[in-house]
Amino acid sequence: MAAFFMIILGIMWGIYASYEANRRKSWRQLTGVEDWDFDITKFLKVLTLLGYAVGVLSILSGAAGLIFNISPSIAYSTTTADEANTFTSVFLIVFGILTFMKPLNDLPIASILGFAVGTVITVGVLAALMYLGINISTTIIIVLIVLFLIIFGIVAVVYKIYTAGLMILSKIISWPPIAIVLVIFCFAQGFMLLVLGTSIA
């Protein structure tokens, strides 16, 4: 499914680019719009949910490819190698995280504290399971990811803490020129994996 999620990421960031260009009144503006100076519309709510879903699924796809050595597409397995493409998997994980985090800059629920607490608790649970000798299966990995997201969301909503670093990162990666480059890359990589059975890297 890795090649498929490359295409989905491209579509998602294409939507982000269009939304940001409209919100900032010009694709040239990197800043100029305060995060609190706009209404939380139905479109933004839907966009936020899509961002979360696509981000999480992309992370799972990339992680599964690396863990189980799964080829990113049928064409890739028959043309290049019947194994995971590390570049594609890592890309899906990294930009899956960024796709998941992007809406956090649009809604007043983001919090570095939520991220930290979620990470600590999730890692703690993982360490406890490993200490008890429990086999870390795919199901457990998925449960841990869901646990992290739930804790992150709860803490973020309660404390409503923004971080300057997170806001700057979100602004930069959602700046239309950068987002469009990402869209083109995702489509190109997805096409190569699905049709040509090869990868850019």
C-alpha positions, 0 to 999 in steps of 0.5 A: 500500500506504500505506493497508494499512500504516496498518491494519497499524500500528494492529494492531501498536500495539494488540498493543503496548498490550495487552502493555505494559498486562499487563507493567506490571500497570496501563495507568496506569503509565508506568514501574515495570517494569525492562526486565531484570526479565522473561523473554524469552518466545516471545511476546516474541520473536515480537512483536519480529520482528513489530515489526521487520518491520512497522517496516521495511515501513512505512518502505519504503511511506512512502518509496516513496510519496514517491519515486515519488509513489504514491497511498496507495490506489485510492480516494484516487487516484480520489476525491482525487488520483492522487498521494502523500499526504505526510502519510500517507507521512511518518507511515508513515516516522516511526512505522515507525521507532518501531515498529522501535525499540520492541522495542529497549527490550524486549531487551538488544540496543539501542545508539545506537552501532549506530544511529550506525555503521549510519547513517554507513556507509550514508550513506557508501556512498550518497555513494560511489555518487552520486559514481561517478554510479550511478543510485540505483534502488529496488533500491539503496535497499532494499539500503542500508536492509537494509545499515543494519539489518544493521550496526545489529543487529551493532553493537548485539548486540556492544556492548549499549549502552542510552541513556536517551533511547531507553528513555524514548522507547520507554516513552512511545510504548508507554504504553497510553493513548498507544498506544491513541490511535495505534491509533484514528488509524491505523484512522481514517486507513486507513479514510478512505484505503481506503473514503472516498478521502480523508485526515485531513490 
